[in-house]
Amino acid sequence: MDRPFVFINVAMTADGKIDTYQRTGAPISSPRDKARVDRLRAESDAVMVGGHTLLDEDPKLTVKSDALRAERVAQGLSPNPVKVGVVTVAHCPPESNFLQAGPARIVIFTTSRTSKEELASLQAQGVEVFVHTSQRVDLHQMLHTLSELGIRKLMVEGGATLNFELLKLGLVDELSIFLAPLLFGGANAPTLAAGSGLTRAAAIPLKLIQVENWFDEGILLLYKVERSV
Ligand SMILES: NC(=O)c1ccc[n+]([C@@H]2O[C@H](COP(=O)([O-])OP(=O)(O)OC[C@H]3O[C@@H](n4cnc5c(N)ncnc54)[C@H](OP(=O)(O)O)[C@@H]3O)[C@@H](O)[C@H]2O)c1
């Protein structure tokens, strides 16, 4: 099945946490990393988040820099990449940043557990909604649909569950990690990849392709995922 090039970008502490135990979206990126993430967004056709990140943190997912948006427009693109949400039950308030910040095309993949009223309300706001009849969104099918919508490069911005499911299915090509000089601890604080976990034998091998040492600010790691399909 056709799918876009998929890369995950995360900001992580030295103990592998992508948020604190409070799960309220603790800032981890440095100013330089924020600028790097903005460029990655600007260079992507679409930016995707999982349902908990979408509903709890309500990210804008837009390109912040005027210059980068102008660069996209000069290339004949929309100012912002397509915003994609993956959510079993899509309770997206109409005034949310995800729906309001733009201009951007918005695509939501959900399941038949989202009520007909909510689906109609999203569609009335111009959101393209794809409803899967499976218990959860079928990620293979979702990537195929994104490919049909013209998405060639997809940036995944978490969270932990979506990252894990995509990695487990072999649907990720690269992993970009900003490693901040911080420790959060906490058994329940989310890590880069949560979900059910893997045995050692099933561990996903990575190949390091780039390292940048930003010293006191952090370390940038770029990995190729060896077992992508
Ligand atoms: N530091 C960073 O770079 C960064 C970036 C983003 C997020 N975060 C953090 O990550 C945390 C949220 O992560 P999370 O693990 O709770 O949630 P998540 O990955 O954001 O969301 C998972 C959601 O996707 C839905 N889903 C539906 N089908 C799915 C499928 N096939 N595979 C995977 N998910 C599917 C899940 O539905 P169900 O209800 O069926 O499970 C759930 O609503 C927050 O604390 C946030 O701050 C950190």
The ligand as a MOL file (V3000), in Angstrom:
LIG
                    3D

  0  0  0     0  0            999 V3000
M  V30 BEGIN CTAB
M  V30 COUNTS 48 52 0 0 0
M  V30 BEGIN ATOM
M  V30 1 N 7.6370 16.1650 23.9820 0
M  V30 2 C 7.0550 15.9060 22.8400 0
M  V30 3 O 7.6860 15.9770 21.7600 0
M  V30 4 C 5.5910 15.5370 22.8200 0
M  V30 5 C 4.8740 15.6170 21.6210 0
M  V30 6 C 3.5190 15.2480 21.6400 0
M  V30 7 C 2.9340 14.7800 22.7930 0
M  V30 8 N 3.6540 14.7140 23.9290 0 CHG=1
M  V30 9 C 3.0480 14.1930 25.1710 0
M  V30 10 O 2.5030 12.9030 24.9380 0
M  V30 11 C 1.4270 12.6980 25.8530 0
M  V30 12 C 0.2410 12.1290 25.0980 0
M  V30 13 O 0.5630 10.8640 24.6130 0
M  V30 14 P -0.4870 9.6680 24.7450 0
M  V30 15 O 0.2870 8.4210 24.5660 0
M  V30 16 O -1.2720 9.8200 25.9710 0 CHG=-1
M  V30 17 O -1.4930 9.8830 23.5500 0
M  V30 18 P -1.3980 10.2050 21.9720 0
M  V30 19 O -0.3950 9.3220 21.3140 0
M  V30 20 O -1.2960 11.6760 21.8000 0
M  V30 21 O -2.8610 9.8090 21.5260 0
M  V30 22 C -3.2400 8.5130 21.2840 0
M  V30 23 C -4.6560 8.6670 20.7570 0
M  V30 24 O -4.7910 8.2360 19.4580 0
M  V30 25 C -5.9110 7.3970 19.3970 0
M  V30 26 N -5.7530 6.3100 18.4430 0
M  V30 27 C -6.7280 5.8360 17.6670 0
M  V30 28 N -6.3020 4.8390 16.9010 0
M  V30 29 C -5.0420 4.6640 17.2210 0
M  V30 30 C -4.0860 3.7540 16.7730 0
M  V30 31 N -4.3530 2.8340 15.8550 0
M  V30 32 N -2.8560 3.8200 17.3010 0
M  V30 33 C -2.5570 4.7550 18.2320 0
M  V30 34 N -3.4410 5.6520 18.7080 0
M  V30 35 C -4.6840 5.6000 18.1980 0
M  V30 36 C -6.0260 6.8560 20.7990 0
M  V30 37 O -7.2900 6.4300 21.0010 0
M  V30 38 P -7.7280 5.4310 22.1920 0
M  V30 39 O -8.5980 6.3140 22.9980 0
M  V30 40 O -8.4280 4.3460 21.4870 0
M  V30 41 O -6.4850 4.9730 22.8910 0
M  V30 42 C -5.6870 8.0570 21.6000 0
M  V30 43 O -6.8050 8.9340 21.6480 0
M  V30 44 C 1.1260 14.0530 26.4930 0
M  V30 45 O 1.6140 14.0790 27.8120 0
M  V30 46 C 1.8850 15.0200 25.6160 0
M  V30 47 O 2.3300 16.1600 26.3060 0
M  V30 48 C 4.9660 15.0970 23.9830 0
M  V30 END ATOM
M  V30 BEGIN BOND
M  V30 1 1 1 2
M  V30 2 2 2 3
M  V30 3 1 2 4
M  V30 4 1 4 5
M  V30 5 2 4 48
M  V30 6 2 5 6
M  V30 7 1 6 7
M  V30 8 2 7 8
M  V30 9 1 8 9
M  V30 10 1 8 48
M  V30 11 1 9 10
M  V30 12 1 9 46
M  V30 13 1 10 11
M  V30 14 1 11 12
M  V30 15 1 11 44
M  V30 16 1 12 13
M  V30 17 1 13 14
M  V30 18 2 14 15
M  V30 19 1 14 16
M  V30 20 1 14 17
M  V30 21 1 17 18
M  V30 22 2 18 19
M  V30 23 1 18 20
M  V30 24 1 18 21
M  V30 25 1 21 22
M  V30 26 1 22 23
M  V30 27 1 23 24
M  V30 28 1 23 42
M  V30 29 1 24 25
M  V30 30 1 25 26
M  V30 31 1 25 36
M  V30 32 1 26 27
M  V30 33 1 26 35
M  V30 34 2 27 28
M  V30 35 1 28 29
M  V30 36 1 29 30
M  V30 37 2 29 35
M  V30 38 1 30 31
M  V30 39 2 30 32
M  V30 40 1 32 33
M  V30 41 2 33 34
M  V30 42 1 34 35
M  V30 43 1 36 37
M  V30 44 1 36 42
M  V30 45 1 37 38
M  V30 46 2 38 39
M  V30 47 1 38 40
M  V30 48 1 38 41
M  V30 49 1 42 43
M  V30 50 1 44 45
M  V30 51 1 44 46
M  V30 52 1 46 47
M  V30 END BOND
M  V30 END CTAB
M  END
